[in-house]
Amino acid sequence: MFSFIWRFKYLLSFFCLVLFGFCLKQLFNANIYFDSERIINELEFENKNLNIFDDNNLVFFGISFDDSLSYQNMLDVVTFHKSLKKSQFVKRVFSIVNDRQITNKGLFPISKKILDVKDLKSYTNSINKIYSEKNNFISSDGKKLLFLVENAPNLSKDESRKFINSLYETDFTEGISEVFVSGRSPSELYFEKKVIQEFILLTLVSGFLCFIFLFLITKNIKLVILTVFSVVASIVVSLGLSQILFGGIELVMIITPAILFIVCLSDIMHLTNKQSNVISSKNSFFLSRMNTVGKAVALTSLTTAMSFLTFLVNDIVPILRFGLITASGVVFTLFLATIVYAISIDKGFNQSKPIKKIQQFTDSIINFLKNGQRSVAFHFFMTILTGVGLYGAFNVQIDNYLTDEINKKSKMYQQTNFFDSHFGGIKPITIFLDKDCVDDLEILNQVEKSIKKHGFVVDFSNISSNSIVMQKMGFAERGLVDKYFFICRSSDEGSLSTLKKLNSLESEYVSDGLKFNYSGAGYLFDKLGNNLTRQLIFGLIIAIFSIGLVFFLLNKFDFNYFFIAIIPNLTPIVVCVGLLYINGFYFSLSNAFIFTIVFGLIIDDSIHLISAYNNSRKRKVSKSESLDYVIINTGEAIVKTTIIVIMCLLPLSFSEFKSVSQLSVITIISAFVAVFFDLVYLPLIIKRLTN
């Protein structure tokens, strides 16, 4: 393969350039997927007969006023409610305007609006009563209102954008200080705008830092330009492939550029590290170099791609596509890096020479790590660090929040937090009871009180409603004859907390024989989110075992190499989990897959060390001399690559999206710790376990 690349390097580079242009054209009209409901499709299908409220089309609209609402303000609110109800984008609206109180007097329940605005006196009496009894749609200080809006089904993206933008521009009365919009469609529109901005900004910043540090380390402007272009081309081709195959780009693929940055830099750094001068033909030099270093580079890319392919075993469509596209991108990056290296040799700019201070800094780190092998204090510190990691790994929990994908400084988080703080939250859960199990109707009131006691907000229930009331509220033809239901909401408190509350609710009525069922996007998210997170962690275990198996097979079925490959690369991840656990870390859908990515990235350095050691031993060099040679020569490339990776990933830690910022933090911590294990403990393990 390497001979083929050398022979047709310019033709292949032209092909890559054409492919780059074609994929770039595809990205001009890229579609970005934010369909979170695809994650819960399977479970939602099983519960579709229980759905009475279209949670995915639910929009939470909040209005904050400078002062308590006056009579005129409330008249304007009523007019606004009616205009919302008539909107072509709206199916129905719930607010203080149409909130009803049901009283059981006589033979039939009576439904009455709790807000009366026919005159000032009626308004004053009704609003005072509302304040005294607490209401789901107006805050206790009378300064904040909530509108629950169910959008019309099958709205296009443009229609959703038009409606959401109109809500943000709401100014129908005096005294409005701020408006708040949350829900699935507002979140998707917000992400669509932000993800494109961040993708461009972070790629440019990381690319600029990559350019600067590569130049400082190589002092070879031609090689740096080609390397940076290779990274950009790999990113464009990978994302363009997603657009071609799937008709769009998944939100999670925003981290793909960072991954390809790391892979490409690692490949180029190892290929150009410690090269001899070209004495014989350039072709022979290239093939010799690829035989000594190129095979290890190819192996690292393949093992990294393998770690991404483990995502194919889970049920999350966005993660599955991300794994396939990024694995393809890693292989393409290897192909492109090899072509770049071949061209650099042919044109005579393959040599790299760092500035003196960087070389001195790199040498001092390597000497420190070599001395660390004999330092009791160093081993004691690393033992404590590993202990912290093990403690965190055994105690960290799996939990999921609706806002896991956004940081707390995000505008979207602040919008969502408004509803959590003042109106009980936006996580929709519907609780059902089979009528056949209810013998005493009085127990239904007790159940509703218990639901509220556990922190849920009950927006509507049918325990005291007749067909007329159900018709007015829009729940007439729903096939709910055999069920009592409570349409509820909870705050974004985490899956563990919500499921614990539901279990506690059920346990209160075990002796009464009540049979509870649940539905709603919030419940499905809680129920399925933790299970899918476990699948992602299982994918990490598969990746670890698979890569260990590769080393076992490549080294003539020597089982020791399984441990040699695993221990120095699993330990940094364990340490990282422990350090993050101290700061409140938990596994979730937004971060569990990151550890599989990080494992696939940091194992590259171990592969280069093991490969260099094996090559040295094949030349009949002693074990001790081989290890010293590997630490000094291959270790230099590892240290330089780690420095570049850390500097290029730092901007990502400021991302508004948690999956991006956590990728940065987790990779930086793991890569930093991995250097110690690769250059201190991996040589000791090799020395102990190999013959």
Sequence and secondary structure as in RCSB ss.txt:
>XXXX:A:sequence
MFSFIWRFKYLLSFFCLVLFGFCLKQLFNANIYFDSERIINELEFENKNLNIFDDNNLVFFGISFDDSLSYQNML
DVVTFHKSLKKSQFVKRVFSIVNDRQITNKGLFPISKKILDVKDLKSYTNSINKIYSEKNNFISSDGKKLLFLVE
NAPNLSKDESRKFINSLYETDFTEGISEVFVSGRSPSELYFEKKVIQEFILLTLVSGFLCFIFLFLITKNIKLVI
LTVFSVVASIVVSLGLSQILFGGIELVMIITPAILFIVCLSDIMHLTNKQSNVISSKNSFFLSRMNTVGKAVALT
SLTTAMSFLTFLVNDIVPILRFGLITASGVVFTLFLATIVYAISIDKGFNQSKPIKKIQQFTDSIINFLKNGQRS
VAFHFFMTILTGVGLYGAFNVQIDNYLTDEINKKSKMYQQTNFFDSHFGGIKPITIFLDKDCVDDLEILNQVEKS
IKKHGFVVDFSNISSNSIVMQKMGFAERGLVDKYFFICRSSDEGSLSTLKKLNSLESEYVSDGLKFNYSGAGYLF
DKLGNNLTRQLIFGLIIAIFSIGLVFFLLNKFDFNYFFIAIIPNLTPIVVCVGLLYINGFYFSLSNAFIFTIVFG
LIIDDSIHLISAYNNSRKRKVSKSESLDYVIINTGEAIVKTTIIVIMCLLPLSFSEFKSVSQLSVITIISAFVAV
FFDLVYLPLIIKRLTN
>XXXX:A:secstr
 HHHHHHTHHHHHHHHHHHHHHHHHHHTT  EE  GGGGGHHHHHHTGGG  S GGGEEEEEEEESS   HHHHH
HHHHHHHHHHH TTEEEEESTTT EEEEEETTEEEEEES   SSHHHHHHHHHHHHHH  SSB TTS EEEEEEE
E TT  HHHHHHHHHHHHT   STTEEEEEEEEHHHHHHHHHHHHHHHHHHHHHHHHHHHHHHHHHHH  HHHHH
HHHHHHHHHHHHHHHHHHHHHSSEEGGGGGHHHHHHHHHHHHHHHHHTT     S HHHHHHHHIIIIIHHHHHH
HHHHHHHHHGGGGSS HHHHHHHHHHHHHHHHHHHHHHHHHHHHHHHT       HHHHHHHHHHHHHHHHHTT 
HHHHHHHHHHHHHHHHHHHH  B   TTTTB TTSHHHHHHHHHHHHHS SEEEEEEEEGGG   THHHHHHHHH
HHHTT EEEEE TT  HHHHHHHT SSSS TTEEEEEEEE S  HHHHHHHHHHHHHHTTTTT  EEEESHHHHH
HHHHHHHHHHHHHHHHHHHHHHHHHHHHHTTT THHHHHHHHHHHHHHHHHHHHHHHTT  B TTTHHHHHHHHH
HHHHHHHHHHHHHHHHHHTT  HHHHHHHHHHHHHHHHHHHHHHHHHHHGGGGG SBHHHHHHHHHHHHHHHHHH
HIIIIIHHHHHHHH  
